[in-house]
Amino acid sequence: MVEKGPEAYRTIGEASKEVGEPSYVLRFWETKFNQIKLIKRPGGRRFYRPEDINLLIKIKNFRTSPSTYCQKR
């Protein structure tokens, strides 16, 4: 398999592996965080930009940080 460049768009499966979360979690986060600006093709396929991947990683790190709920708000 050919390695994608750092600026290449990722499918939801590739994004899921890179972020370390299942694809259903990424789809859920799409509904909760409107900052995620992925591209949806007419067939429904999702493509994540590098900026989206970075944002998803930040969301994951934020959710798994040991701070309390009140501190996160």
N, C-alpha and C positions, 0 to 999 in steps of 0.2 A: 504494500500500500504506500502511496506517495504521501509524504509529510506535507501538511498545509502550512503556509506561511503565517506569520503572526497577525497579519491584517486580513486574513481570509475569514469569511463568514463560517459559522459552525452550525451543524444541524442540532436538533434538540438532544440527540443521543451523544454527540460529541461534547456539547455544552454540559450535559449531565455528568459525564466522566470528568471533565475539567473542573467543574465546581464541586463535585463529590456529593451530589444530591440526586435522587431519582427524578426522572422526567416529569412525573405528576406534581412534584414540588415546584419545579420551574414553571409549569403551567399555572399553578395556584398563585405563585408570586407575581406572574404577569397580571393577574386580576387585582392584586393588592398594591402594586407599585407601578404607577403609570410612567415612571421614569424609564422603564424598560421599553425600548423602542425597536423590538425585533421586527423582522420582515416576514410577512406571511404571504406565501405564494397562493395562486388561485386554487390549487389542490389542497390547501390547508397545511402545507409543510412550513415549518418555522425555521428561520435562519437568524442566528444571533451574531451581532456585530462584536468586535473585540471590546468595545465600551460596555456592551450589555454583559459580557462575561465578567468583566471587572466589577460591575455593579452587583451582579449575582454573588460573587465571592464576598464582597463587602456586606451584603445582606446576610449571608450565611455566618460570617464572622461576628456580626452584630448580634444575631440571634443566639449564637453559642457562647458569647462572652459571659463571664461569671457575674456581671453587674446585675442589680435587681431591676425589676420591671419599672419601678418608679424612676430610677436613674435613666432608663432608656427613653422614657417619655419626655 
